[in-house]
Amino acid sequence: MGDRPLRRIGVLAALVMFAVPPLAQAKIAKPRPAPDAAPLARLRTVPQGTAVRLSALRGDSSYRDTFVREFDSLTPENELKMQALQPRRGHYDFEAADALVRFARRNHKTVRGHTLIWGQSLPLWLIDHGVTGKLGLRLPPINLPRLPSPIGKLLNDTTTLLTGWRRDELLAVMNDHIRTVMHHFSGDVSEWDVVNEPMASDGSLAPTVWERFIGPDYIEQALRTARAADPRAKLFINDFAVEGPGRKLDGLVALARDLVARGVPLDGIGLQAHTNIIGYNDEATIARAMRRFTDLGLQVQITEMDVGASLLDVARPERLQRQALAYGAAARACNAVPGCTRFTTWGFTDAVSWLAGAESALLFDGKCRAKPAYSAVRTAFAPRLSPRRLRR
């Protein structure tokens, strides 16, 4: 009789287990993600490149060694711009660019060509229609700064109008430059920014010398000439301030859509991604901008990223952490969008940068020591391939 209460308790417990949902088992079941939770992007092996300056490459072994160790591709910072390659009309100087290409080949690096047609970094003969050359003057090239509107617009418009080119004459100049440069580097330069910064901030075409005197079809003409000059090279349009929503992004998307619809050869869009620690876009915003181009069947690349760190008056460690957030957001967006095929920074050490030293805008400090931004970029992608496995 003494064990009947225990038996009754056991029977009751068994009935409860079969009659009531097993709450304890529910607690240890494998959790399921919420329906609207975004899965983590699989890490991809995306080539990582940087702009390189020949003078620094030749004069600084730490600069040279860091580049060779850390990057997959090389973009000449200035050596492929028109002012460097064609300082006098019809006279080409490939010496500096050839040196960079030879260095890249020796070290199994891809070369990205920047840039064939741009409204800046022009030789003076193109701006003054050859007047100074006829006078025997050897003046430096024109490289106008980005000034705020309306001053910048007035200066650019005035300088452009002074050139006075005929359409057929300037079109011949443009096509000759593209053909000559691409033939020279055929097989060595796998990607080209054929047209750089064609858009104005309002989404219209920027009033460059090319647009004013050839017309809005100069972009199509440049792309068709580039494809004929080197059918194997990937052709890009490259621009800044198009990583987030706005009229400029809308205008570039409309341009790309029109070119693709009409069969104009275009392989991708470069997002320059020059930004700073208080104005950068987050990962989702950048990814949405990228997908607007990949939905058209185009590649996208981050082509010139740097993140200025001087605008926030906080301690340096905090500025560097914010900088890492900006770099990480762009890198993760690139990883998450399958059509993003390269991630390039505009330089890699703060000692060699187009920005002032106070900006500390790059992945390595002035002594080529990695900053938090370096880790933010590297961890956003799968481990890099060894240099000899990279496709040239």
C-alpha positions as CSV (number, residue, x, y, z in Angstrom):
1,M,0.0,0.0,0.0
2,G,2.9,2.3,0.7
3,D,4.0,2.7,-2.9
4,R,0.5,3.3,-4.4
5,P,0.7,7.2,-4.2
6,L,4.0,7.0,-6.1
7,R,2.5,4.7,-8.8
8,R,-0.4,7.2,-9.2
9,I,2.0,10.1,-9.6
10,G,3.9,8.1,-12.3
11,V,0.7,7.3,-14.2
12,L,-0.4,10.9,-14.0
13,A,2.9,12.1,-15.3
14,A,2.8,9.7,-18.2
15,L,-0.7,10.9,-19.1
16,V,0.4,14.6,-19.0
17,M,3.4,13.8,-21.3
18,F,1.2,12.2,-23.9
19,A,-1.7,14.6,-23.6
20,V,0.1,18.0,-23.4
21,P,2.6,19.4,-26.0
22,P,6.1,18.7,-24.9
23,L,7.2,22.2,-23.8
24,A,10.6,21.1,-22.6
25,Q,11.3,19.5,-26.0
26,A,10.2,22.7,-27.8
27,K,12.8,24.7,-25.8
28,I,15.7,22.6,-27.0
29,A,14.6,22.2,-30.6
30,K,16.9,23.8,-33.2
31,P,16.0,27.5,-33.5
32,R,14.7,28.7,-36.9
33,P,15.4,32.2,-38.2
34,A,12.6,34.7,-38.3
35,P,11.0,34.8,-41.8
36,D,12.3,38.3,-42.5
37,A,15.9,37.7,-41.2
38,A,18.5,38.1,-44.0
39,P,20.9,35.2,-44.2
40,L,24.6,36.0,-43.8
41,A,26.3,36.4,-47.1
42,R,28.7,33.6,-48.1
43,L,32.2,35.0,-48.2
44,R,33.5,35.2,-51.7
45,T,37.1,35.5,-53.0
46,V,37.0,39.0,-54.6
47,P,40.2,40.5,-56.1
48,Q,41.4,43.4,-54.1
49,G,43.4,46.2,-55.7
50,T,44.8,49.6,-55.2
51,A,46.1,52.6,-57.0
52,V,49.9,52.7,-57.3
53,R,52.2,55.7,-57.9
54,L,55.4,54.9,-59.9
55,S,57.6,57.3,-58.0
56,A,56.7,55.7,-54.7
57,L,57.1,52.2,-56.1
58,R,60.6,53.1,-57.2
59,G,61.7,55.0,-54.1
60,D,60.2,53.2,-51.2
61,S,60.8,49.5,-50.6
62,S,58.2,49.3,-47.8
63,Y,55.6,50.7,-50.2
64,R,56.6,48.2,-52.9
65,D,56.7,45.2,-50.5
66,T,53.4,46.1,-49.0
67,F,51.7,46.3,-52.3
68,V,53.1,43.0,-53.6
69,R,52.1,41.2,-50.4
70,E,48.6,42.6,-49.9
71,F,47.0,43.3,-53.3
72,D,45.9,41.5,-56.4
73,S,45.6,44.3,-58.9
74,L,47.3,47.6,-59.7
75,T,45.6,50.8,-61.0
76,P,48.1,53.4,-62.2
77,E,47.2,56.5,-60.2
78,N,48.1,59.1,-62.8
79,E,50.3,57.4,-65.4
80,L,47.4,56.3,-67.8
81,K,45.6,59.7,-67.8
82,M,45.6,61.7,-71.0
83,Q,47.9,64.4,-69.7
84,A,50.6,61.8,-69.0
85,L,50.2,59.7,-72.1
86,Q,49.7,62.4,-74.8
87,P,51.4,65.6,-73.5
88,R,51.5,66.9,-77.1
89,R,48.9,66.2,-79.8
90,G,49.8,63.0,-81.5
91,H,52.9,62.4,-79.4
92,Y,52.6,59.6,-76.9
93,D,54.8,58.9,-73.9
94,F,54.3,55.4,-72.5
95,E,57.5,55.2,-70.4
96,A,56.0,55.6,-66.9
97,A,52.9,53.5,-67.7
98,D,55.0,50.8,-69.3
99,A,57.1,50.6,-66.1
100,L,54.1,50.0,-64.0
101,V,52.7,47.3,-66.3
102,R,56.1,45.5,-66.4
103,F,56.2,45.6,-62.6
104,A,52.6,44.2,-62.4
105,R,53.4,41.4,-64.8
106,R,56.6,40.4,-62.9
107,N,54.6,40.2,-59.7
108,H,51.5,38.4,-61.3
109,K,49.2,41.4,-60.7
110,T,46.2,42.4,-62.9
111,V,46.3,45.9,-64.3
112,R,43.2,48.1,-64.3
113,G,43.3,51.0,-66.7
114,H,42.3,54.4,-65.5
115,T,41.3,56.4,-67.5
116,L,40.8,56.9,-71.2
117,I,38.3,59.8,-71.5
118,W,37.8,62.3,-68.6
119,G,37.0,66.0,-68.4
120,Q,40.0,66.5,-66.1
121,S,43.8,65.8,-66.2
122,L,43.8,66.9,-69.8
123,P,46.9,68.1,-71.7
124,L,46.9,71.9,-72.2
125,W,46.8,71.5,-76.0
126,L,43.3,70.0,-75.7
127,I,42.1,72.8,-73.6
128,D,43.5,75.7,-75.7
129,H,43.1,74.0,-79.0
130,G,46.9,73.9,-79.6
131,V,47.5,77.7,-79.2
132,T,50.3,77.3,-76.6
133,G,52.0,74.5,-78.7
134,K,52.0,76.7,-81.8
135,L,53.7,79.4,-79.7
136,G,56.4,77.0,-78.6
137,L,55.2,77.1,-74.9
138,R,55.5,74.0,-72.7
139,L,53.0,74.7,-69.9
140,P,51.7,72.1,-67.4
141,P,48.4,70.3,-68.0
142,I,45.1,71.4,-66.8
143,N,43.8,69.7,-63.7
144,L,40.9,71.8,-62.3
145,P,39.9,71.2,-58.7
146,R,36.4,70.2,-57.7
147,L,35.1,73.5,-56.6
148,P,31.7,74.1,-55.0
149,S,28.9,75.3,-57.3
150,P,28.3,77.9,-58.7
151,I,32.1,78.7,-58.8
152,G,33.2,75.3,-60.0
153,K,30.5,75.2,-62.7
154,L,31.4,78.7,-64.0
155,L,35.1,77.8,-64.1
156,N,34.5,74.5,-65.9
157,D,32.0,76.0,-68.4
158,T,34.3,78.9,-69.2
159,T,37.4,76.7,-69.7
160,T,35.4,74.3,-71.8
161,L,34.0,77.0,-74.1
162,L,37.4,78.5,-74.7
163,T,38.5,75.4,-76.5
164,G,36.4,75.8,-79.6
165,W,36.6,72.3,-81.2
166,R,34.6,71.1,-84.1
167,R,32.7,67.9,-83.5
168,D,34.5,65.9,-86.2
169,E,37.9,67.1,-85.1
170,L,37.5,66.4,-81.4
171,L,35.9,63.0,-82.1
172,A,38.9,62.1,-84.2
173,V,41.2,63.1,-81.3
174,M,39.2,61.0,-78.9
175,N,39.1,57.9,-81.0
176,D,42.8,58.1,-81.9
177,H,43.7,58.4,-78.2
178,I,41.5,55.4,-77.3
179,R,42.8,53.2,-80.2
180,T,46.5,54.1,-79.7
181,V,46.4,53.5,-75.9
182,M,44.4,50.3,-76.0
183,H,46.4,48.8,-78.8
184,H,49.6,49.6,-76.9
185,F,48.4,47.8,-73.8
186,S,46.4,45.1,-75.4
187,G,46.8,41.9,-73.4
188,D,48.3,43.7,-70.5
189,V,45.4,45.8,-69.2
190,S,42.3,43.7,-68.7
191,E,39.9,46.4,-67.6
192,W,39.5,50.1,-68.6
193,D,37.6,53.0,-67.2
194,V,36.7,54.1,-70.7
195,V,34.7,57.2,-69.5
196,N,35.4,58.7,-66.1
197,E,32.9,60.9,-64.2
198,P,30.4,61.6,-67.0
199,M,27.6,62.6,-64.7
200,A,26.7,65.9,-63.1
201,S,25.2,66.0,-59.6
202,D,21.7,66.6,-61.0
203,G,21.8,63.4,-63.0
204,S,22.5,65.1,-66.4
205,L,25.7,64.7,-68.3
206,A,28.6,66.8,-67.0
207,P,29.5,69.6,-69.4
208,T,33.0,68.4,-70.2
209,V,34.9,69.3,-73.3
210,W,33.9,66.0,-74.8
211,E,30.2,66.4,-74.1
212,R,30.2,70.1,-75.3
213,F,31.9,69.6,-78.6
214,I,31.2,66.0,-79.6
215,G,27.8,65.8,-78.0
216,P,26.0,63.5,-75.6
217,D,26.8,60.5,-77.8
218,Y,30.6,60.8,-77.0
219,I,30.1,58.1,-74.4
220,E,28.7,55.6,-76.9
221,Q,31.4,56.6,-79.4
222,A,34.1,56.0,-76.8
223,L,32.8,52.6,-75.8
224,R,32.4,51.4,-79.4
225,T,35.9,52.5,-80.3
226,A,37.3,50.8,-77.2
227,R,35.6,47.5,-77.9
228,A,37.0,47.5,-81.5
229,A,40.5,48.4,-80.2
230,D,40.6,45.5,-77.7
231,P,37.7,43.1,-77.8
232,R,39.0,41.2,-74.8
233,A,39.2,44.1,-72.4
234,K,36.3,44.8,-69.9
235,L,34.9,48.3,-70.4
236,F,33.6,50.4,-67.5
237,I,32.0,53.8,-66.8
238,N,33.4,55.1,-63.6
239,D,31.9,57.8,-61.3
240,F,31.8,59.2,-57.8
241,A,28.9,59.9,-55.4
242,V,26.8,57.1,-56.9
243,E,26.9,54.6,-54.0
244,G,23.7,55.9,-52.5
245,P,20.3,57.2,-53.6
246,G,20.0,60.5,-55.5
247,R,19.6,62.1,-58.9
248,K,23.2,61.4,-59.9
249,L,22.7,57.6,-59.3
250,D,19.4,57.7,-61.1
251,G,21.0,59.5,-64.0
252,L,23.8,57.0,-64.3
253,V,21.4,54.0,-64.1
254,A,19.3,55.6,-66.9
255,L,22.5,56.1,-69.0
256,A,23.6,52.5,-68.4
257,R,20.1,51.1,-69.1
258,D,20.0,53.0,-72.4
259,L,23.4,51.9,-73.5
260,V,22.7,48.2,-72.7
261,A,19.3,48.3,-74.4
262,R,20.9,49.7,-77.6
263,G,23.7,47.1,-77.6
264,V,26.5,49.6,-76.9
265,P,29.5,47.6,-75.5
266,L,29.6,48.2,-71.7
267,D,30.7,45.6,-69.2
268,G,30.5,47.3,-65.9
269,I,30.1,50.4,-63.7
270,G,32.8,51.6,-61.3
271,L,31.6,53.1,-58.0
272,Q,34.5,55.3,-56.8
273,A,33.4,55.4,-53.1
274,H,35.4,58.4,-52.0
275,T,33.8,59.2,-48.6
276,N,34.5,60.2,-45.0
277,I,33.7,59.0,-41.5
278,I,30.5,61.0,-41.1
279,G,29.1,60.7,-44.6
280,Y,29.5,57.1,-45.7
281,N,26.7,54.8,-46.8
282,D,25.8,51.6,-45.0
283,E,26.1,48.2,-46.4
284,A,22.5,47.8,-47.4
285,T,22.4,51.2,-49.2
286,I,25.6,50.4,-51.2
287,A,24.3,46.9,-52.1
288,R,21.0,48.4,-53.4
289,A,22.9,50.8,-55.6
290,M,25.1,47.9,-56.9
291,R,22.0,45.8,-57.7
292,R,20.5,48.6,-59.9
293,F,23.4,47.9,-62.2
294,T,23.8,44.2,-61.9
295,D,20.1,43.9,-62.6
296,L,21.0,45.3,-66.1
297,G,23.5,42.4,-66.6
298,L,26.5,44.6,-65.7
299,Q,29.4,44.1,-63.3
300,V,30.0,46.6,-60.6
301,Q,33.3,47.4,-58.8
302,I,34.4,49.6,-55.9
303,T,37.2,51.4,-57.8
304,E,38.7,54.2,-55.8
305,M,37.7,53.9,-52.2
306,D,39.2,56.1,-49.5
307,V,37.6,57.3,-46.2
308,G,38.7,60.8,-44.9
309,A,39.0,60.9,-41.1
310,S,39.4,64.6,-40.4
311,L,35.8,65.8,-40.2
312,L,35.1,64.5,-36.7
313,D,36.7,66.0,-33.7
314,V,37.3,62.9,-31.6
315,A,40.3,60.9,-30.5
316,R,42.2,59.1,-33.2
317,P,41.3,55.6,-32.1
318,E,37.6,56.4,-32.5
319,R,38.1,58.0,-35.9
320,L,39.9,54.9,-37.0
321,Q,37.1,52.7,-35.8
322,R,34.5,54.8,-37.7
323,Q,36.8,54.6,-40.7
324,A,36.8,50.8,-40.4
325,L,33.0,50.8,-40.3
326,A,32.9,52.7,-43.6
327,Y,35.3,50.4,-45.3
328,G,33.6,47.3,-43.9
329,A,30.2,48.4,-45.1
330,A,31.4,48.8,-48.7
331,A,33.4,45.6,-48.6
332,R,30.5,43.6,-47.2
333,A,28.2,45.0,-49.9
334,C,30.6,44.0,-52.6
335,N,30.8,40.5,-51.1
336,A,27.1,40.2,-50.9
337,V,26.4,41.2,-54.5
338,P,27.7,38.5,-56.8
339,G,28.2,40.9,-59.7
340,C,30.7,42.9,-57.7
341,T,34.0,41.7,-59.2
342,R,36.7,43.8,-57.6
343,F,37.4,46.0,-54.6
344,T,40.0,48.8,-55.1
345,T,41.2,51.5,-52.9
346,W,42.7,54.8,-54.1
347,G,46.2,54.1,-52.6
348,F,46.9,52.1,-49.6
349,T,49.3,54.0,-47.3
350,D,48.6,57.5,-45.8
351,A,52.1,58.4,-46.8
352,V,51.2,58.4,-50.5
353,S,47.7,59.7,-51.0
354,W,46.0,62.4,-53.2
355,L,44.3,63.5,-49.9
356,A,46.0,65.6,-47.3
357,G,47.8,63.7,-44.6
358,A,45.4,64.7,-41.9
359,E,42.7,62.6,-43.6
360,S,44.5,59.3,-42.9
361,A,42.2,57.9,-45.5
362,L,43.7,54.5,-46.4
363,L,44.2,51.0,-45.1
364,F,47.8,51.4,-43.9
365,D,49.3,54.3,-41.9
366,G,52.3,56.4,-43.1
367,K,54.7,53.6,-42.1
368,C,52.7,50.9,-43.9
369,R,51.2,49.4,-40.7
370,A,47.7,48.0,-41.0
371,K,44.9,50.1,-39.5
372,P,41.5,48.8,-38.3
373,A,40.1,49.4,-41.8
374,Y,42.5,46.8,-43.2
375,S,40.9,44.1,-41.0
376,A,37.4,45.3,-41.8
377,V,38.0,44.8,-45.6
378,R,39.9,41.5,-45.3
379,T,37.3,39.9,-43.1
380,A,34.5,40.9,-45.4
381,F,35.8,38.5,-48.1
382,A,37.1,34.9,-48.3
383,P,40.9,34.6,-48.1
384,R,42.7,35.9,-51.2
385,L,44.1,33.6,-53.8
386,S,47.9,33.3,-54.0
387,P,49.3,35.8,-56.6
388,R,50.2,33.0,-59.1
389,R,46.7,31.7,-59.1
390,L,45.2,35.0,-60.1
391,R,44.2,35.5,-63.7
392,R,46.2,38.2,-65.4
